[in-house]
Amino acid sequence: FSIIVLVFVFWGVESFNDEAQVQSVATVNEDPISLKEFQQAYRNAESHYQQLYKERFTPELVRQLNLRQQTLDQLIDAKLLAEEARRIGFRASDEEVRDEISAFPAFQGFGSFSSDRYRRVLRYLQMTPHEFEERQRDRIVASKLQKFIDASARATDHEVEELFHFEQEQIDLAFIKIASGDLVDK
């Protein structure tokens, strides 16, 4: 029993660096997804579904949605998209990041960006401005790549025609219901 406990203790212990303890739930090409980042994304997803399903949002629904895995998959996809976008040369300028952040309704005060509100919201979210700005930079870069992919995706006339015929296809079906008892004697 002691050996099993020790295995689980050491298995769950994260590595320490000189500055602080770094906990990650996954690593994407040597870029960790921190526990803090996952927890924030999970809370956001949970809140989104809570608003969407209202009183029907239950622990059973959370299990059915596989919300933890769904959240982790979304974080991994976002990291991969941002990484690939950077690799092929997409960048987000400081001005783009600034414009994106200043457009957030949560940071608005009397119709314009409020740096005081910005800091308070980030403090509430337990994030530094640098962390938040880097996440926004990643989102902008990933969004640029996604738009590029969407714009370059083309369907041939033949593919469109096949899809049209597939969606318009109908079947005429007729049947007769006969009780099995009527056929036993015959």
N, C-alpha and C positions, 0 to 999 in steps of 0.2 A: 504494500500500500504506500509506504514511504517513497519508494522508487517511482511509482506512478505519479504521486504528488510532485516530487522533484522534477520529473520530466515536464509536467504541465507548467510548473512555475518557471522553469528555464525556457520553455517553449514560448511562453507569453511575455517574457522579458524582452524589451526593445533595446537596441544598442544606444549607448550614450555617446554624445560628442562632448567636447570641452565646455561648450556654452550651455546647452540645454538638452533635455531628453527629446529625441525625435521619434514620434510614433507614426507609423504609416500603415494603411490598410492594404495598399497595393503599390506596386512600382511599375511604371510604364516607361520602358527603355531608360532605365536609371533615373527617372524622374518620379519621386514618391508622391503618392496621394496621401496627405496627412489625415490622421484620425479627426482632427479638428475640421478640416475641409469636408470630409465625409459626413460628419455629424451635422454641419451646417446645411449641406446639400440634402441630407435626409430630412432634417426639420422643415426645409423649404418644400420638399416633395410631400411630406406628411400634411403640411399646412394647405398646400394646393389641393390635395385630395379631400381634405377635411371640408374645405369650402365647396368643392365640387359635389360631394356626396352627402354633406350635412349630417343628419342623424343616422344615415345608412352606413357611415364610416365606422367600421368596427374592427377589432383586432383580427377577426376572421378575414375581412376584406383586405387588410394589410398583408396577411399571409397569402391570400389568393393573388394579389397583385405582385407578390414577391418584391416588396418595396425596397428592401435592403439591397438585393441583387440588382434591381432596376436602377437604383441610385448609383451604385458602384459602376455599373455598365455605362451609364451616362457620363460619369466623371472620366472613365477610361477613354470613351469615344472622344470627349472634348479634348483631352490631353493629346490623343493621337492626331486629331484634326489640326490642332494648333501646332503641333510638332511638324507635321507634314507641310502645313502652310509656310512655316518658317523655312523649312528645308528647300522649298521651291521658290522662295524669295518674297513671300507676302510679308508685309510689315504693317505695324500700326504706329502712327506718329504720336507724339505727346499731345498734339492738338486734337487728334481723333479721340484719344482716351479722355482728354479734358471735356470735349464736346459730349461724348457719350455719358460721362458721369454727371455733368451739369444738367442733362436732360432727365435724369431720374426724378420722378415725382416725390420720392421720399426725401430728397435733398432740397426741395423747393420751399422757399419761405416768401410769401407775398408775391408769387409769380416769378421769382428768380432764384438762382442757386444761392444757398446759404452755407457758407463754410462751417459755421457753428453747428448747424443741423447735420451736415456731412460728418463731422467728427463725432457728434453724439450718437448718430445711427451706427457708425462703425464701432464705437466703443460698446454699444449695446450688442452688436454682432460679434464682439471680441476679435476684431480685425484691425490691423494697422492700415493706414492709408496706402502704404506701399503694397501690402498684400492685395488689397482690393483693386488697386490700379493695375497690378500685374494680371489679376484674373480678368479684368476688363480688357486688357491688351490681348490676352489669349482668346477671349470671346470674339473680339473684333477680327483678329487674324483668322480664326476658324470660320467666322461668318463670311469673310472675303473668299476663302477657299470654297465654301459651300455654294456661294453665289456663282463662282467661276464654274464649278462642276454643273450646277443647274443650267447655266447659260449654254454650256457646251454640249449638254445632253440633247441628242436629236433622235427622232423616230422617223423611219422611212415611211413613204406612202403605203407600202405593202404592210408594214407593222400596224399602222393606224387602221387600215382596212380590215386586217385580221381581227384586231381588237373590237372594231365596230360589229363585225359579223358574230363574233363570240358573244358579245353582250346582247345582241338582238336575237340570238338563236332561241327558238321556242320549241316545245315538244307538245304534240296533241296526244293526250292519253285518255283512253276510255277503259273502264273496267266494270265488271259485274260482281256483285257481292252475293255469294251463295253459302248458305249454311251447310257445314259438313254433314250434318245429320240427314240432309236431303239426299246425299250421294251414297250413304252407307248401304242402302238397299240395292242400288244399281251398281 
